Amino acid sequence: MAATAEDALGLTGHWLSRLRQPQDLRAYTLTGLLSQPEWLGWVFKRLTELLDLDEGWDSYGGKSINDRTAAFAYQVLSSPMFCVLPRPDVVPTSIGGIQAGWRSDGRVLEIEFRSGIEMDVYYFDDESPADEEEFRLSVDLTRLRALLEKFAT
């Protein structure tokens, strides 16, 4: 068993900014050689763009994105469970995080990757407001997988 959650996710010593091609990241995904979302190359390119943002990028003191957060976002988004979704919007957050978001037919799914290996998840459906969910995850993605299935149907 891995000593830390970072070891379990393969993050230790492997940062996104050192890698040059999307195919180089396969060794660092949660799923190895299993299928990956077709938009993953676009996500890789977008994450490298976000890594180039300087402190204050939003003119309000927005923090720059660190390598660890970008690598974690890439690893999670490369999971086959995301294959059922279209390409996400990927944007920086003012606290130095990365948000991936999907909107379709009145449904919203947002994942904010925070520093390290934490993520905040938000889900809302106009047709079923009582099913609104918001929670924090780290390594166990079981709860997120259920939301992805709900969003994709």
Rosetta constraint file for C-alpha pairs under 8 A:
AtomPair CA 1 CA 8 HARMONIC 7.91 0.50
AtomPair CA 2 CA 7 HARMONIC 5.62 0.50
AtomPair CA 2 CA 8 HARMONIC 5.26 0.50
AtomPair CA 3 CA 7 HARMONIC 6.44 0.50
AtomPair CA 3 CA 8 HARMONIC 7.63 0.50
AtomPair CA 4 CA 8 HARMONIC 6.40 0.50
AtomPair CA 5 CA 9 HARMONIC 6.29 0.50
AtomPair CA 5 CA 117 HARMONIC 7.73 0.50
AtomPair CA 5 CA 139 HARMONIC 6.49 0.50
AtomPair CA 6 CA 10 HARMONIC 6.13 0.50
AtomPair CA 6 CA 11 HARMONIC 5.15 0.50
AtomPair CA 6 CA 12 HARMONIC 5.86 0.50
AtomPair CA 6 CA 117 HARMONIC 7.14 0.50
AtomPair CA 7 CA 11 HARMONIC 6.05 0.50
AtomPair CA 7 CA 12 HARMONIC 5.65 0.50
AtomPair CA 9 CA 28 HARMONIC 7.79 0.50
AtomPair CA 9 CA 29 HARMONIC 7.75 0.50
AtomPair CA 9 CA 30 HARMONIC 6.37 0.50
AtomPair CA 9 CA 72 HARMONIC 8.00 0.50
AtomPair CA 9 CA 75 HARMONIC 7.75 0.50
AtomPair CA 9 CA 139 HARMONIC 7.70 0.50
AtomPair CA 10 CA 14 HARMONIC 7.43 0.50
AtomPair CA 10 CA 28 HARMONIC 5.83 0.50
AtomPair CA 10 CA 29 HARMONIC 7.63 0.50
AtomPair CA 10 CA 30 HARMONIC 7.84 0.50
AtomPair CA 11 CA 15 HARMONIC 7.07 0.50
AtomPair CA 11 CA 28 HARMONIC 7.42 0.50
AtomPair CA 11 CA 68 HARMONIC 7.30 0.50
AtomPair CA 11 CA 71 HARMONIC 7.08 0.50
AtomPair CA 11 CA 72 HARMONIC 7.12 0.50
AtomPair CA 14 CA 18 HARMONIC 7.58 0.50
AtomPair CA 14 CA 28 HARMONIC 7.81 0.50
AtomPair CA 14 CA 71 HARMONIC 7.87 0.50
AtomPair CA 15 CA 19 HARMONIC 7.35 0.50
AtomPair CA 15 CA 67 HARMONIC 5.44 0.50
AtomPair CA 15 CA 68 HARMONIC 6.07 0.50
AtomPair CA 15 CA 70 HARMONIC 8.00 0.50
AtomPair CA 15 CA 71 HARMONIC 5.86 0.50
AtomPair CA 16 CA 48 HARMONIC 7.70 0.50
AtomPair CA 16 CA 67 HARMONIC 5.79 0.50
AtomPair CA 16 CA 68 HARMONIC 7.46 0.50
AtomPair CA 16 CA 70 HARMONIC 6.45 0.50
AtomPair CA 16 CA 71 HARMONIC 5.02 0.50
AtomPair CA 17 CA 48 HARMONIC 6.84 0.50
AtomPair CA 17 CA 51 HARMONIC 7.52 0.50
AtomPair CA 17 CA 67 HARMONIC 6.26 0.50
AtomPair CA 19 CA 24 HARMONIC 6.42 0.50
AtomPair CA 19 CA 25 HARMONIC 7.16 0.50
AtomPair CA 20 CA 24 HARMONIC 7.03 0.50
AtomPair CA 21 CA 25 HARMONIC 7.33 0.50
AtomPair CA 22 CA 26 HARMONIC 7.57 0.50
AtomPair CA 22 CA 40 HARMONIC 7.69 0.50
AtomPair CA 22 CA 41 HARMONIC 5.62 0.50
AtomPair CA 22 CA 44 HARMONIC 6.08 0.50
AtomPair CA 25 CA 29 HARMONIC 6.58 0.50
AtomPair CA 26 CA 32 HARMONIC 6.06 0.50
AtomPair CA 26 CA 33 HARMONIC 7.08 0.50
AtomPair CA 27 CA 32 HARMONIC 6.11 0.50
AtomPair CA 28 CA 32 HARMONIC 7.28 0.50
AtomPair CA 28 CA 75 HARMONIC 6.72 0.50
AtomPair CA 29 CA 74 HARMONIC 7.63 0.50
AtomPair CA 29 CA 75 HARMONIC 4.68 0.50
AtomPair CA 29 CA 76 HARMONIC 7.40 0.50
AtomPair CA 29 CA 78 HARMONIC 6.20 0.50
AtomPair CA 29 CA 79 HARMONIC 7.08 0.50
AtomPair CA 30 CA 75 HARMONIC 5.84 0.50
AtomPair CA 30 CA 76 HARMONIC 6.76 0.50
AtomPair CA 30 CA 78 HARMONIC 7.25 0.50
AtomPair CA 30 CA 79 HARMONIC 6.08 0.50
AtomPair CA 31 CA 35 HARMONIC 7.97 0.50
AtomPair CA 31 CA 78 HARMONIC 7.63 0.50
AtomPair CA 31 CA 79 HARMONIC 5.85 0.50
AtomPair CA 31 CA 80 HARMONIC 7.21 0.50
AtomPair CA 34 CA 80 HARMONIC 6.90 0.50
AtomPair CA 35 CA 79 HARMONIC 7.84 0.50
AtomPair CA 35 CA 80 HARMONIC 5.54 0.50
AtomPair CA 35 CA 83 HARMONIC 7.83 0.50
AtomPair CA 36 CA 40 HARMONIC 7.09 0.50
AtomPair CA 36 CA 78 HARMONIC 5.52 0.50
AtomPair CA 36 CA 79 HARMONIC 6.03 0.50
AtomPair CA 36 CA 80 HARMONIC 4.96 0.50
AtomPair CA 36 CA 82 HARMONIC 7.65 0.50
AtomPair CA 36 CA 83 HARMONIC 6.23 0.50
AtomPair CA 37 CA 77 HARMONIC 7.95 0.50
AtomPair CA 37 CA 78 HARMONIC 6.38 0.50
AtomPair CA 37 CA 79 HARMONIC 7.48 0.50
AtomPair CA 37 CA 80 HARMONIC 6.42 0.50
AtomPair CA 37 CA 82 HARMONIC 6.13 0.50
AtomPair CA 37 CA 83 HARMONIC 4.34 0.50
AtomPair CA 37 CA 84 HARMONIC 7.82 0.50
AtomPair CA 38 CA 83 HARMONIC 7.18 0.50
AtomPair CA 39 CA 43 HARMONIC 6.53 0.50
AtomPair CA 39 CA 86 HARMONIC 7.76 0.50
AtomPair CA 39 CA 87 HARMONIC 5.63 0.50
AtomPair CA 40 CA 44 HARMONIC 6.25 0.50
AtomPair CA 40 CA 77 HARMONIC 7.57 0.50
AtomPair CA 40 CA 78 HARMONIC 6.42 0.50
AtomPair CA 41 CA 45 HARMONIC 6.37 0.50
AtomPair CA 42 CA 46 HARMONIC 6.16 0.50
AtomPair CA 43 CA 47 HARMONIC 6.05 0.50
AtomPair CA 43 CA 74 HARMONIC 7.38 0.50
AtomPair CA 43 CA 90 HARMONIC 7.43 0.50
AtomPair CA 44 CA 48 HARMONIC 6.33 0.50
AtomPair CA 44 CA 74 HARMONIC 6.95 0.50
AtomPair CA 45 CA 49 HARMONIC 6.39 0.50
AtomPair CA 46 CA 50 HARMONIC 6.32 0.50
AtomPair CA 46 CA 90 HARMONIC 7.14 0.50
AtomPair CA 47 CA 51 HARMONIC 6.26 0.50
AtomPair CA 47 CA 70 HARMONIC 6.20 0.50
AtomPair CA 47 CA 74 HARMONIC 7.87 0.50
AtomPair CA 47 CA 90 HARMONIC 7.93 0.50
AtomPair CA 48 CA 52 HARMONIC 6.74 0.50
AtomPair CA 49 CA 53 HARMONIC 7.23 0.50
AtomPair CA 50 CA 65 HARMONIC 6.60 0.50
AtomPair CA 50 CA 91 HARMONIC 7.79 0.50
AtomPair CA 50 CA 92 HARMONIC 6.71 0.50
AtomPair CA 51 CA 64 HARMONIC 7.16 0.50
AtomPair CA 51 CA 65 HARMONIC 5.46 0.50
AtomPair CA 51 CA 66 HARMONIC 6.72 0.50
AtomPair CA 51 CA 67 HARMONIC 7.08 0.50
AtomPair CA 51 CA 70 HARMONIC 7.54 0.50
AtomPair CA 52 CA 64 HARMONIC 7.99 0.50
AtomPair CA 53 CA 57 HARMONIC 5.95 0.50
AtomPair CA 53 CA 64 HARMONIC 5.67 0.50
AtomPair CA 53 CA 65 HARMONIC 7.06 0.50
AtomPair CA 54 CA 63 HARMONIC 7.45 0.50
AtomPair CA 54 CA 64 HARMONIC 5.34 0.50
AtomPair CA 55 CA 61 HARMONIC 6.46 0.50
AtomPair CA 55 CA 62 HARMONIC 5.91 0.50
AtomPair CA 55 CA 63 HARMONIC 4.89 0.50
AtomPair CA 55 CA 64 HARMONIC 4.87 0.50
AtomPair CA 56 CA 60 HARMONIC 5.96 0.50
AtomPair CA 56 CA 61 HARMONIC 3.88 0.50
AtomPair CA 56 CA 62 HARMONIC 4.47 0.50
AtomPair CA 56 CA 63 HARMONIC 6.12 0.50
AtomPair CA 56 CA 64 HARMONIC 7.47 0.50
AtomPair CA 57 CA 61 HARMONIC 6.97 0.50
AtomPair CA 57 CA 62 HARMONIC 5.67 0.50
AtomPair CA 57 CA 63 HARMONIC 7.39 0.50
AtomPair CA 57 CA 64 HARMONIC 7.36 0.50
AtomPair CA 58 CA 62 HARMONIC 5.48 0.50
AtomPair CA 58 CA 94 HARMONIC 7.38 0.50
AtomPair CA 61 CA 94 HARMONIC 7.51 0.50
AtomPair CA 62 CA 93 HARMONIC 7.45 0.50
AtomPair CA 62 CA 94 HARMONIC 4.24 0.50
AtomPair CA 62 CA 95 HARMONIC 6.17 0.50
AtomPair CA 62 CA 96 HARMONIC 6.88 0.50
AtomPair CA 63 CA 94 HARMONIC 5.75 0.50
AtomPair CA 63 CA 95 HARMONIC 5.41 0.50
AtomPair CA 63 CA 96 HARMONIC 4.60 0.50
AtomPair CA 64 CA 95 HARMONIC 7.98 0.50
AtomPair CA 64 CA 96 HARMONIC 5.19 0.50
AtomPair CA 65 CA 69 HARMONIC 6.91 0.50
AtomPair CA 65 CA 70 HARMONIC 7.14 0.50
AtomPair CA 65 CA 92 HARMONIC 7.46 0.50
AtomPair CA 65 CA 96 HARMONIC 4.69 0.50
AtomPair CA 65 CA 97 HARMONIC 6.16 0.50
AtomPair CA 65 CA 98 HARMONIC 7.56 0.50
AtomPair CA 66 CA 70 HARMONIC 6.57 0.50
AtomPair CA 66 CA 96 HARMONIC 7.13 0.50
AtomPair CA 66 CA 115 HARMONIC 7.57 0.50
AtomPair CA 67 CA 71 HARMONIC 6.05 0.50
AtomPair CA 68 CA 72 HARMONIC 6.14 0.50
AtomPair CA 68 CA 115 HARMONIC 7.03 0.50
AtomPair CA 68 CA 116 HARMONIC 6.02 0.50
AtomPair CA 69 CA 73 HARMONIC 6.17 0.50
AtomPair CA 69 CA 97 HARMONIC 6.70 0.50
AtomPair CA 69 CA 98 HARMONIC 7.37 0.50
AtomPair CA 69 CA 113 HARMONIC 6.51 0.50
AtomPair CA 69 CA 114 HARMONIC 6.36 0.50
AtomPair CA 69 CA 115 HARMONIC 5.16 0.50
AtomPair CA 69 CA 116 HARMONIC 5.71 0.50
AtomPair CA 69 CA 117 HARMONIC 7.16 0.50
AtomPair CA 70 CA 74 HARMONIC 6.18 0.50
AtomPair CA 70 CA 98 HARMONIC 7.29 0.50
AtomPair CA 71 CA 75 HARMONIC 6.15 0.50
AtomPair CA 72 CA 76 HARMONIC 6.24 0.50
AtomPair CA 72 CA 113 HARMONIC 7.52 0.50
AtomPair CA 72 CA 116 HARMONIC 7.44 0.50
AtomPair CA 72 CA 117 HARMONIC 6.33 0.50
AtomPair CA 73 CA 77 HARMONIC 6.06 0.50
AtomPair CA 73 CA 98 HARMONIC 7.36 0.50
AtomPair CA 73 CA 113 HARMONIC 6.07 0.50
AtomPair CA 74 CA 78 HARMONIC 5.96 0.50
AtomPair CA 75 CA 79 HARMONIC 6.90 0.50
AtomPair CA 77 CA 82 HARMONIC 6.43 0.50
AtomPair CA 78 CA 82 HARMONIC 7.16 0.50
AtomPair CA 79 CA 83 HARMONIC 7.67 0.50
AtomPair CA 81 CA 145 HARMONIC 6.60 0.50
AtomPair CA 81 CA 148 HARMONIC 7.31 0.50
AtomPair CA 82 CA 148 HARMONIC 7.23 0.50
AtomPair CA 84 CA 148 HARMONIC 7.99 0.50
AtomPair CA 84 CA 152 HARMONIC 6.26 0.50
AtomPair CA 85 CA 148 HARMONIC 7.83 0.50
AtomPair CA 85 CA 152 HARMONIC 6.30 0.50
AtomPair CA 86 CA 102 HARMONIC 7.68 0.50
AtomPair CA 87 CA 102 HARMONIC 7.77 0.50
AtomPair CA 88 CA 100 HARMONIC 5.69 0.50
AtomPair CA 88 CA 101 HARMONIC 5.23 0.50
AtomPair CA 88 CA 102 HARMONIC 5.29 0.50
AtomPair CA 89 CA 99 HARMONIC 7.80 0.50
AtomPair CA 89 CA 100 HARMONIC 5.49 0.50
AtomPair CA 89 CA 101 HARMONIC 5.12 0.50
AtomPair CA 89 CA 102 HARMONIC 6.54 0.50
AtomPair CA 90 CA 98 HARMONIC 6.91 0.50
AtomPair CA 90 CA 99 HARMONIC 5.60 0.50
AtomPair CA 90 CA 100 HARMONIC 4.53 0.50
AtomPair CA 90 CA 101 HARMONIC 6.60 0.50
AtomPair CA 91 CA 98 HARMONIC 5.81 0.50
AtomPair CA 91 CA 99 HARMONIC 5.31 0.50
AtomPair CA 91 CA 100 HARMONIC 6.67 0.50
AtomPair CA 92 CA 96 HARMONIC 6.81 0.50
AtomPair CA 92 CA 97 HARMONIC 5.91 0.50
AtomPair CA 92 CA 98 HARMONIC 4.59 0.50
AtomPair CA 92 CA 99 HARMONIC 6.13 0.50
AtomPair CA 93 CA 97 HARMONIC 4.98 0.50
AtomPair CA 93 CA 98 HARMONIC 5.63 0.50
AtomPair CA 93 CA 99 HARMONIC 6.64 0.50
AtomPair CA 96 CA 114 HARMONIC 7.31 0.50
AtomPair CA 96 CA 115 HARMONIC 7.27 0.50
AtomPair CA 97 CA 112 HARMONIC 6.68 0.50
AtomPair CA 97 CA 113 HARMONIC 5.49 0.50
AtomPair CA 97 CA 114 HARMONIC 4.70 0.50
AtomPair CA 97 CA 115 HARMONIC 6.27 0.50
AtomPair CA 98 CA 112 HARMONIC 5.64 0.50
AtomPair CA 98 CA 113 HARMONIC 5.10 0.50
AtomPair CA 98 CA 114 HARMONIC 6.82 0.50
AtomPair CA 99 CA 110 HARMONIC 6.80 0.50
AtomPair CA 99 CA 111 HARMONIC 5.56 0.50
AtomPair CA 99 CA 112 HARMONIC 4.21 0.50
AtomPair CA 99 CA 113 HARMONIC 6.07 0.50
AtomPair CA 100 CA 110 HARMONIC 5.78 0.50
AtomPair CA 100 CA 111 HARMONIC 5.26 0.50
AtomPair CA 100 CA 112 HARMONIC 6.41 0.50
AtomPair CA 101 CA 108 HARMONIC 7.39 0.50
AtomPair CA 101 CA 109 HARMONIC 5.69 0.50
AtomPair CA 101 CA 110 HARMONIC 4.28 0.50
AtomPair CA 101 CA 111 HARMONIC 6.31 0.50
AtomPair CA 102 CA 108 HARMONIC 5.83 0.50
AtomPair CA 102 CA 109 HARMONIC 5.23 0.50
AtomPair CA 102 CA 110 HARMONIC 6.40 0.50
AtomPair CA 103 CA 107 HARMONIC 5.61 0.50
AtomPair CA 103 CA 108 HARMONIC 4.67 0.50
AtomPair CA 103 CA 109 HARMONIC 6.59 0.50
AtomPair CA 104 CA 108 HARMONIC 6.74 0.50
AtomPair CA 106 CA 125 HARMONIC 5.79 0.50
AtomPair CA 106 CA 126 HARMONIC 5.10 0.50
AtomPair CA 106 CA 127 HARMONIC 7.34 0.50
AtomPair CA 107 CA 123 HARMONIC 7.45 0.50
AtomPair CA 107 CA 124 HARMONIC 5.57 0.50
AtomPair CA 107 CA 125 HARMONIC 4.26 0.50
AtomPair CA 107 CA 126 HARMONIC 6.23 0.50
AtomPair CA 107 CA 151 HARMONIC 7.06 0.50
AtomPair CA 108 CA 122 HARMONIC 7.65 0.50
AtomPair CA 108 CA 123 HARMONIC 5.53 0.50
AtomPair CA 108 CA 124 HARMONIC 5.13 0.50
AtomPair CA 108 CA 125 HARMONIC 6.44 0.50
AtomPair CA 109 CA 121 HARMONIC 7.43 0.50
AtomPair CA 109 CA 122 HARMONIC 5.70 0.50
AtomPair CA 109 CA 123 HARMONIC 4.57 0.50
AtomPair CA 109 CA 124 HARMONIC 6.71 0.50
AtomPair CA 109 CA 151 HARMONIC 7.38 0.50
AtomPair CA 110 CA 121 HARMONIC 5.76 0.50
AtomPair CA 110 CA 122 HARMONIC 5.12 0.50
AtomPair CA 110 CA 123 HARMONIC 6.57 0.50
AtomPair CA 111 CA 119 HARMONIC 6.42 0.50
AtomPair CA 111 CA 120 HARMONIC 5.65 0.50
AtomPair CA 111 CA 121 HARMONIC 4.60 0.50
AtomPair CA 111 CA 122 HARMONIC 6.51 0.50
AtomPair CA 112 CA 119 HARMONIC 5.29 0.50
AtomPair CA 112 CA 120 HARMONIC 5.04 0.50
AtomPair CA 112 CA 121 HARMONIC 6.48 0.50
AtomPair CA 113 CA 117 HARMONIC 7.46 0.50
AtomPair CA 113 CA 118 HARMONIC 6.19 0.50
AtomPair CA 113 CA 119 HARMONIC 4.41 0.50
AtomPair CA 113 CA 120 HARMONIC 6.66 0.50
AtomPair CA 114 CA 118 HARMONIC 5.42 0.50
AtomPair CA 114 CA 119 HARMONIC 5.51 0.50
AtomPair CA 114 CA 120 HARMONIC 7.57 0.50
AtomPair CA 117 CA 138 HARMONIC 5.58 0.50
AtomPair CA 117 CA 139 HARMONIC 7.28 0.50
AtomPair CA 118 CA 136 HARMONIC 6.96 0.50
AtomPair CA 118 CA 137 HARMONIC 5.79 0.50
AtomPair CA 118 CA 138 HARMONIC 4.54 0.50
AtomPair CA 118 CA 139 HARMONIC 7.86 0.50
AtomPair CA 119 CA 136 HARMONIC 5.63 0.50
AtomPair CA 119 CA 137 HARMONIC 5.29 0.50
AtomPair CA 119 CA 138 HARMONIC 6.17 0.50
AtomPair CA 120 CA 134 HARMONIC 7.26 0.50
AtomPair CA 120 CA 135 HARMONIC 5.75 0.50
AtomPair CA 120 CA 136 HARMONIC 4.36 0.50
AtomPair CA 120 CA 137 HARMONIC 6.29 0.50
AtomPair CA 121 CA 133 HARMONIC 7.76 0.50
AtomPair CA 121 CA 134 HARMONIC 5.51 0.50
AtomPair CA 121 CA 135 HARMONIC 5.41 0.50
AtomPair CA 121 CA 136 HARMONIC 6.12 0.50
AtomPair CA 121 CA 137 HARMONIC 7.45 0.50
AtomPair CA 121 CA 144 HARMONIC 7.61 0.50
AtomPair CA 122 CA 132 HARMONIC 7.68 0.50
AtomPair CA 122 CA 133 HARMONIC 5.70 0.50
AtomPair CA 122 CA 134 HARMONIC 4.42 0.50
AtomPair CA 122 CA 135 HARMONIC 6.80 0.50
AtomPair CA 123 CA 132 HARMONIC 5.60 0.50
AtomPair CA 123 CA 133 HARMONIC 5.14 0.50
AtomPair CA 123 CA 134 HARMONIC 6.47 0.50
AtomPair CA 123 CA 147 HARMONIC 7.40 0.50
AtomPair CA 124 CA 128 HARMONIC 7.78 0.50
AtomPair CA 124 CA 129 HARMONIC 6.51 0.50
AtomPair CA 124 CA 131 HARMONIC 6.83 0.50
AtomPair CA 124 CA 132 HARMONIC 4.63 0.50
AtomPair CA 124 CA 133 HARMONIC 6.70 0.50
AtomPair CA 125 CA 129 HARMONIC 5.66 0.50
AtomPair CA 125 CA 131 HARMONIC 7.07 0.50
AtomPair CA 125 CA 132 HARMONIC 6.80 0.50
AtomPair CA 128 CA 132 HARMONIC 7.66 0.50
AtomPair CA 137 CA 141 HARMONIC 7.06 0.50
AtomPair CA 141 CA 145 HARMONIC 6.18 0.50
AtomPair CA 142 CA 146 HARMONIC 6.62 0.50
AtomPair CA 143 CA 147 HARMONIC 6.70 0.50
AtomPair CA 144 CA 148 HARMONIC 6.29 0.50
AtomPair CA 145 CA 149 HARMONIC 6.38 0.50
AtomPair CA 146 CA 150 HARMONIC 6.32 0.50
AtomPair CA 147 CA 151 HARMONIC 6.02 0.50
AtomPair CA 148 CA 152 HARMONIC 6.05 0.50
AtomPair CA 149 CA 153 HARMONIC 6.45 0.50
